[in-house]
Amino acid sequence: MNEDSFHLGLKAFIRNKEGLFLILRAKNYWDIPGGRIQKDEPLVEALKREVFEETGIENLLEVEPVQLSLSNIRIKTKSCDVGLIHYFYYCEVNSPSITISEEHVSYEWCTLEDVIDRLSLEASKELFEKLSCVASTTS
């Protein structure tokens, strides 16, 4: 059998009122808030929970799906390794205070261009084109 198994990870591109996006610094790379879904958890609720756990942000004003993307990341489980599919969302917030989790060492608010430069995402060109489109229609 040549089938593969995948986990679904949710990721949030969070933009503040000044038009800047939140990025989080892990030890060796930049990331955006997100994580995986718990059993029987609706997608948007899982995204909100992960955003809160990683940033302390409680109120997302907009939550718009942007794109599904197959990642080249593999996750080791007890019995095998599985692939990862990211479901990216565009979110808006007022000007919240940020409280990062232990998973991260710092954060920054930056332009979309800086986000593109710092994140290494497999589907980046198509993803950022869609993100730009969604961001410009919700502003």
Sequence and secondary structure as in RCSB ss.txt:
>XXXX:A:sequence
MNEDSFHLGLKAFIRNKEGLFLILRAKNYWDIPGGRIQKDEPLVEALKREVFEETGIENLLEVEPVQLSLSNIRI
KTKSCDVGLIHYFYYCEVNSPSITISEEHVSYEWCTLEDVIDRLSLEASKELFEKLSCVASTTS
>XXXX:A:secstr
     EEEEEEEEEE TTS EEEEE SSSEE SEEE  TT  HHHHHHHHHHHHH     SEEEEEEEEEEEEEE
E SS EEEEEEEEEEEE SS      TT SEEEEE HHHHHHH   TTHHHHHHHHHHHHHHH 
